[in-house]
Amino acid sequence: MAFTSFNFLIFALITVCVYYATPKGWKWLALLVASYAFYLLSSPKTFVFILLTTIVTFFGGKGIGKINAEHKAYLDANKTNLSKDEKKALKVETQKRKKKIVAVTLIFDFGILAILKYFRVYIETLGFGDTFNLGILIPLGISFYTFQSAAYIMDIYRSKIEPDKNLAKFALFTAFFPQIIQGPISRYDQLAHQLYANHKLSYVNLQRGAQLMMWGFFKKLIVADRIAIPCSQIFDNYHDYHGGIIFMGMLFYTIQIYADFSGGIDIARGVARCMGITMTHNFRRPYFSVSLSEFWNRWHISLSHWCRDYIFYSIAMSKFFGKLGKNLRSVLGDRVGKLFPVIVAQFATFLTIGIWHGAEFKYIAYGLYNGIVIVSGLLLEPYIEKLQDKLHIDVQSKWWKGFSIIRTFFIVLFGRIFPKATSFTAAIAMLVSMFKPMGFGAFYDTLMDLGINGVDYIILIVACVIWFIISLNEELEGKVYGQLARKPRGVRWAVYLLALAAIMIFGIYGPGYDASAFIYRGF
């Protein structure tokens, strides 16, 4: 059941009505029933896998929580009787016990993910596709709920949160239906208490939720699904194109994936907000970033922060890599040796991001591309600063910021070719063919023969300009919906009706439309 289908709108409306009609204390149960109903309607054959992940993670967290409680109780009872060395030894023993549970839980959860999402690709790569054709189905949202469950376990291990005591409530946290298709990857301490609370009917929440959903439909139906037509034509038939058309394909995909992914997230956040639940932001105008590092702090924020907290920091701050970096200073130099743990952490982080998207080498190449660019920036930073000083460049000036935004956009744009291309080989072939010369007349004729006409391009341009103006206003002034809320009621309703009319008139939907085709649904 896709977010842009009529069935989903009816389902969401019924869920909101039932939620507010449910007596206080049982609203969370209404959400759990709705979430499991949504999953069974969308992916019934794989429902068992989210159940297994939920159960194993819940009891794993409970086991770690029990060890934490025992450790604290023992220290409290013997605080005056234990020496410093005894406390240290006790802590080490406690950590060992907890690590065993963490290891078993994570191996189980990520093992399911690896087998279901990556096993088929690996055996096909090794040439055993026909021998091991198991007909494996990929569960809906498996990467999202697996990473979310892993964060829950590790946060209990680090004593950041207490384990949930109610299996059914934890099941709601794992399967909350607005986020299951494409996230965000929520943290337990940010979302769980909201799911279990008894939210009262609020006009402000309904209004804000409807605004978010409408904005999501605008981006998805008017921009993403329209620009997907020429984009797919170019990438699926890349042998037939070269020059500027290949560049346009990359530009189309750069716009499409942002409109598609952020549009879906806005719809999810809108449904949740209608019930008083505020889900974490997953985008913060990423194409205004002045560096690739900043881009990843603005793009798919929940995944980037997950990798930062559980992979990057774990490696960059580890004693092992710190010591290894010191030992390598004689070989690599003081600066590179000092940066060694950070460099390893960056590559591990972006390799994880690449593999998270898929098992094919093109996704690994995507992760490595981002890692190489960021690590190169770190290594070259002193030389770049010297060059800037030599050229008397004011890095605080508006023109330099504008240049940095455009530069970062093109770095992101060229990287997009890897996950979108049919294979890594195809991506390289497209990059090579992009530099073949092409006359303007041939370019224009080809552009008009990619599945959409001139009117569609005008609609796309107008929609993107509106999107850019709103994003720029948010970047400079703050939240647009807050500004809109201060306008007279007549102005607000005029904007809402115009937006609704635009979606209904210019949106891509109806017979033949694949409402399930959210790009990140497959992740």
N, C-alpha and C positions, 0 to 999 in steps of 0.2 A: 504494500500500500504506500504509494509515493506521496510526498507532501503536496505536490501540485495536482493531485487527482481530486475529483469531486467527492469520492468516497472518504478521503482523508479529512476534508473539511467537515463532512457530516460527523465523522468519528470524533474529531476534535471538539465540535460543538456539543455533541452528546456528553463527552467526557467532562467538559467544563460545567455543564448543567448538573450532571450527576455529582460531580465533586462538591459543588456548593449546596446541593440538596442532601448530601450525606451528613449524618449527625457528627457533632464534634467528637474527636477521639478516634474516628474511623475513616477520616478523609484519606489518610495514607493508604488504607486498604483499597479504597476506590481507585486510587492511582495505580496500585499494584495490579489489580484486576484489569484495568485499562491497558497497562503496559504489556502484560502477558497476552491479552487479547490481540493487541496490535502485532506482537511478535508472531503469534500463531497464525494470524491472517496474512502476514508478510512472508514468513519463512518457517512454515510448520515442520518441515522435515529436519530442520537443524535446531529445533527448540531445545533438545536434550543437551546440547553443548553449552548453552548459556546457563542451563540448570546446573550442570556439572561444575562449571567455573565458579558459579555462585556458592555452591555448597562447600567445595574444597577451600575456597578463599575465606569463607565465613569461619569454618572450623580451624583453618590455619591461623587466622587472626585471633580467634578465641584462645588457641594454645599459646601464642606469643603473649597475649594479654595476661594469661594466667601466670606465666613465668615472670613477667614484669611485676605483677602484684606480689608474688611470693618473694621476689628479690627485695622489693621495697619494705614488705612486712618484716623480713628477716633483719634488714638493716635498722629499721626502727626499733625492733626488739633488742638488738645487740649493739646499738650505736656506741656504748661505752666499753664494750668487751672486745671489740675487734680492732686489731692494729691496722695501720695503713696498708701494709703488705697483704694482710688477710682480706681487706676490702677490695684491693686490686685483684687478688686471685679469684675472689667471689665474682667480681664483675666479668673477668675473662671467662669463667665457667658458665656464667649466665648467658653471655654473648654467644658462646659455642652452642648452647641448647637452643637459643632463638634462631641462630643461623641455620641449624638443621631444618627447622620448620619452614623458615623462609625459602630455603633451597628446594625442599619438596614441593611447596606450594607453587613457586615460580616455575619449576620444571614442569609441573602438571599443566599449569595455565598456558605457558608459552609452548609447551609440547603440543597441546591441542591446536594452537594457532599455527605452529610450524607444520604439523601433519596436514591440516585441512587447507591451509593457504599456500604452502610452499612445496609440499611433497610432490605434487603433480608436476610442477615446473622442473624440479630437480631430476626426477626420473626421466622426463622427456629430454632434458639436456644430456643425460647420460645415455640416451638411446633405448630406454626400457619402457617407453610410453605404452606400447601395445601389450607388453608382458604384465604390467601393473596397472592396468586401466580399472581403477576402483570406482569410478563414477562419483568421486567425492564432491559434495556440495559445500560451498563456502557460506558459513552462517552469516546472517545479517549483522553488520556492525562488529564483527569479531575483534578487529584490531582495537576499536574504541573501548569495548567493555573489558578486554584483556588488559590493556594498559591501565585502565581505571582501577581494575582489581589489583594489579601489581602495585600501584601507588598506595592503595589502601594497606596492603600487607607491609610495605616498606615504611610507611608512616607509623604503623603500630610498632614495628621493630625499633624505630628511632625514638619511640615514646612521644611522638608528636600528637597522636590521637589515642583515644581509648577504643577498644574493639566494640563493635555493635553486639548487643546481647540478644537481639531478635532477628532470627533468620529471615523471616518474611519481610521485615523492614529493610534488611540489607539487600534482599532480592530486588526491592524497589529501587534502591540506589544503583544497582547494577543494570537494571533493565528499563529505567525511566524512559518512556517511549519517545518524547520529542528529541532526545539526544542520541537514540540508538542507531539512527541511519548514518549520521556523519558528525557526531560529536556535539559540543566540545567534550574533551576528556576531563571530566570534572573531578575535583578533589573531595574527599569525604567531608572534611571540615568546612568546605564551602557550600556543599549542596545538601548533604543528608538532613541536617536540622530543618532545612526549608521543606523538604519532602514530608517530614514527620509532623510539621506544624499544622495548626488549624487556621488556615487563611480565610479571612472574611471577604465577602463579595465587595469589590471596590471598583468604582467607575474609573478611577485613575489607572488601575491595573488593566482593566478591560480596554481602555482607550490606548494605553501604551502598547499592550499586546497586539491589538489590531493594527497599529501603526507599523510595528516591527514586521508583522506578517505581510502587510501590503507592500512594504519596502522590499522584502524578500521576494515576493511574487514579481515585482517590477524588474528586479535584477535577473531573476531566473527566466521568466517567460518572455520578456521583451528583449533583453540583451543576450543572456547565455544561450538560450535555445535557438535564437535567430542566428547568432554568429557561429554556432556549432555547425551549421550546414556547410558554409564554405570552408571552415576549418577542417572538418572531417574529409571533405572532398580532396583537399590538398594533401593531408597526411596519409590518407588511404591510397592515394594514387600519385605518390610523390615522384615516381619515375616520369610522369607526364609534365612535370613543371620544373621551372628553374628561375633564377634571378629574383626579381622583386616579389614574385608570387610566393616563393618559399618564405621570404621575410614576412610577407603578409600573413602566411599561415601561422608563423610563430607569434606575430602580434595578435592575431585572432584568438589563439589559444591562451595567451597571457591575459586577455580580457575575459575570455569565456570562463576559465577556471576560477577567477576571482568572483565574477558575477554568479557563477553556479554555486560555488562553495559558500561564499558569504551570504548569498541569497537563501540557501538552505538553512544555514545557521540562524539567520534572522527569523525565518519561519518557525524554527524550533524554539528559539528564545521567546518569540511572540506567543506561541501556544502556552509555554510555561508561565510567562508573565500574566496571562489572563487568569491563571490560578494563584497569582501572588508569588510565584517562584522566579527568582532572578538567577539565570544561568550565567556563567562566566563568559566574558567577551573572548572571541576567538580571532578577531581582526581589529586592527587599529590603523586604518588607512595605510597599508603597507607600501603602496607605490609612491608615498611621499618620503620614503626612507633615504637617508644620505649615505648609507653604507649597507653592505650585504648583511653584516651583523645586526644592524638596526632592523633591516627587513625581517629577519627571522625572529626578532622580538615583537614584530607587529603582525606577522603572518602565521596562521595556525598556532596561535599563542599557546593554547593548551598542550599541544604536542611539543613545541619548542621548549616550554618551561618544564615539561615532563623529562625531556632529554637532559636539560640543564641540571635539574635537581637530582636525578637518579643515575645519570651517566657522566656528564661533564664534571660535576663537583666530585663525584666518587673517584674519578681518575686524577683530575688536576690537583686534588688535595690529598691524594694517597701518599703514604710514606714510601711505598715501593717505587713509584714513578719519580717522586722527589729525590730519592737517593740515587736512582738510575740517572736522572738528569745531572746531578752533581758529578757522578763518575764519568759522564760523557763530555763534561766541559773541556777537558784537555783535547778532545777530538773535535767537538763541534764549536768550541768557543764558549766564553762565559755567557753571552746573551742567549744564544740558541740553547745551551745547556739549561739555563734558567727557565726558558720557555718550553722545554721539552715536554713536561707533564701537560701543559696547556695544548701543545700541538697534538699530542696523542689523544687528549680528551676531545679536541675539535674534530679530528678525523673519526673517532669512535661515535661521536654524537651524530655527525652527518651521514655516516655509514648506516647508523640505526634509522635515521629519517628516510634514507633511500630504501632500505629493506622494508621499512614499515609500509611503503607504498606498494611494494611487490617484490617478487623473487627474481624476476628477469634481470639480466645484467644491465639493461638500460636504466633501471631504478638505482642500482648500485652506482652506475656512472653519474647519475644525477646527484647522489649524495656526495660522491668524491669531487665532483665539479664544484659544489658549494664549499666543501672542506678545503680544497686547493686554493680557491679564491680568498677565503678568509685567512687561512694560514699564511698565504703569500703577503697579504696585507699586514699581518703581524710582523713577519720577518723583514719586510721592506719599510716598515714605519719610520725608522730613523732617517733613511735615505730620502723618503718622500718629504719628510719635514724639512730636511736640509734644502731640497729642491724648491719647496714652497718659499722658504726664507730667501733663497737666492733670486727667485722670480718676484719677490715682494708680493706674494699672494696673501690677501687678508681672508683667512679661512672663516671669519665670522661674517663676512659680507653676504648680502643677499644673492649676488650673482654667483658666488662660489657655491652657496647652498643649492641654488637652482641647477648649476652644473652637476653637483654631486647627486642630486635627485635623478637627473636624466641619465647620468652614468650608471647609477645603481639599477635603474629601470632596464637599461639595455643588458646589463650583466644578468639580471633575472630573466629577461626575455630569451637570451641565447641559451640559458640553462633549461628553459621549458621544453626545448626540443627533445630532450632525452626521455622524460616520462610519457610524452604524447606520441612520439614516433612508434611505429610498429615493432621496431627492434633497435638495438644499439647500432647495428650496421646501417640501418635505414637513417638513423639520426645523423651519422657521419656523412652519408651520401647526400642528405639534404643540405647540410652545412657547406659541402663542397659545391653543389649545384647552385647554391644561392649566389655565388660570385660569377656565374655565367651571365654575360650581358644580355639585356632584354630591352627592346624598344618600348617607348611609352604606348604606342598604338596597340602592340601585342599585349602589353601589360593590362591595359584598360579592357580590351576585348576578353581576355582570359578572366579578369576579375568579374566581369558581368556574366560569365558562363560557369559560375561555381555553385549554382543552385538557388541563388537569391538575385533579385533584380535591383534596379536603381532606387526604387521606393524603399525597399528593405534597408539598403545602405543609408539612406537619409534618416530612416527611423532609428537605426543603430547610432548614427552620429549624434542625433538630437538627444537620444536617451543617455549616451555616454557623456555628453556635455552637461546635461542635468545632473547626472551622477557625480561628475567632476566638481561642479559648482557646489553641490551639497557637501561633498567630501572636503573641499577646500575651506568652506565655511566652518565645518566642524574642526578642521585642523587649526584654524586661526582664531575662531570665536568660541568654540565649545559645542555643546549638544544642540542640534537643530530642533529636535522635538521639544526642548525646553523653550526655545524661541517661538515655536509654533503655538505652544500652549498659552503663551502670553497674548496671542492675537485674539481679536474678537471672535465670538463663536461662529458668526457667519463666514468669516475668512477661513477659519479652520475647516468647516464643513465643505466649503467650496474646494479647498485643497484635497480633502479626502475623496470627494466625488470625482474630481478631475483625475486623480490618481487611479481610482477604481475604473473609470471609463477608459483610461489609457491602457490599463492591463487587459481589459475585456476586448478592446478594439485592436490593439497592436500586439498582444501576447500570442505566442506560438502554442496552440493547443488544439484539441478537437480530434476528429478521426485521423488515425495514422500517427498520432503523437504518442511517443513513448514516455509516459509520465514517470517511469522508474529510472530514467537515465541521468540521475545525479552522478557526477563524476566520482565523488567520494563515497557513494553508496557501496562501491566494490571494495572499499578499504575497511 
